[in-house]
Amino acid sequence: MCSVLNRLRVMGQCNMAPSNRRLNGWMIALMPYSIAIGPLGTLLTLEIASLRGSPVDVSYAMSAGSAAGVIAPLMWGFLLDRYGGRRVLALGFLGTSIFMLALTYVNAIPQISLFYAAASLFSSAVGVSTSLMVISSSSKDKWSEGYSRLNFISSLGYLIGDLAAAALSSILSIRLIILLMGLLPTASTAWLMLTMPSEGKVTRRSGGYRQIKRVVNTGDLAYVFTLYTALIVFYVSSGIFNTLYPYGLREGGLSKTWVMLIISAGLGVQILGFRVAPRIIRRLGGDAKAASRSLILRSLSYALIGLTSSTPSSLVVTGLTLYPLAAGIAFSTFYTASSIMVFEKLNHGEEGKGIGVYNVVTGSAYLTGSFASGYLASAIGIGQSYIVAGVMLLGSAYLFNRVSGRTTSMLEVARLRSEG
């Protein structure tokens, strides 16, 4: 596979047509895996409940999975730079499948936590490797479309998995559903092997003093610092809201069916959002401006949900209107735009480690928000916590606006240098 970020510079030329065909082919392999992994957290929560576990047991199990997902990307990033995306992606599929199947044979809650953490560790390999494969198998001007397509397929798989698990839960046991779901990632592995040829030897380039000097001289260091600060604020805010929202809907008087319907509505709009995200980004004037504008929309949605979350009827109305805006259109646009901004700053030959660091930082920020959400809700209330999360997003939007201005300035400096 010919990489625009590295091998194009080494080899001098690259035929992009075959890469684009492979890009479309291997992405389909994500569908069975996404169907399997989508409902896993919910299924395990129900299994722990059937074993008479407490909410604390559920919290420990989910936190174990989240912690593994935060720590693992850096390890996978090093392996990506050494062995390539195809091998790491296949390993992620197989590892996830093995530990999902292992979950069907355990009878104790600590074992569930352990195997869920192991499945999450291998699942994180899928996330980092697919991101690398998008940027290494298409030209830079196609990253937005490729990454949007990647997330469209994943989100669609999650939705299908949630709906399938909900339907099967009335006729099958939780363990049998997990068993059936656990077989699906093996189909993903087979499809990947059939549609994507081996990448061969991975070429690496060192960073060192020249790379550091280039970053400092061009002002990239301040750009990257501002970008990651904005991302951290976003993911802490999202961790607060996303952790509390389903619980808040239930505590607000809605039935389980309504809670699932509202969450599914957000995911459904998100799927459509990933389809149109590249066009939205172009119309809003580029990645940084699109990220800033989408955060403002998400912020207003959070705040309005918090201000009107007093009755079951208002929760339904905002859940079917404002929540899909925040979780659907705003998130898909922001996620696509901000990810491309990060990809553009990855060091040549060390893209895997760069994506690993990105996932560690954002995962840690999200986990921090999740942990803080319970204490925040206890102190000021659930609705007020939504408002706090919305205000945080305004801060993130401001930082992305600063990044947008800095990008314009850097481009102008580059133009003047080329003319002078």
Secondary structure, 3 states (H helix, E strand, C coil): CCCCCCHHHHHCCCCHHHHHHHHHHHHCCHHHHHHHHCCHHHHHHHHHHHCCCCHHHHHHHHHHHHHHHHHHHHHHHHHHHHHCHHHHHHHHHHHHHHHHHHHCCCCCHHHHHHHHHHHHHHHHHHHHHHHHHHHHCCCHHHHHHHHHHHHHHHHHHHHHHHHHHHHHCCCCCHHHHHHHHHHHHHHHHHHHHHHCCCCCCCCCCCCHHHHHHHHHHHCHHHHHHHHHHHHHHHHHHHHHHHHHHHHHHHHCCCCHHHHHHHHHHHHHHHHHHHHHHHHHHHHCCCHHHHHHHHHHHHHHHHHHHHHCCCCHHHHHHHHHCHHHHHHHHHHHHHHHHHHHHHHCCCCCCCHHHHHHHHHHHHHHHHHHHHHHHHHHHHHHCHHHHHHHHHHHHHHHHHHHHHHHHHHHHHHHHHHHHHHC
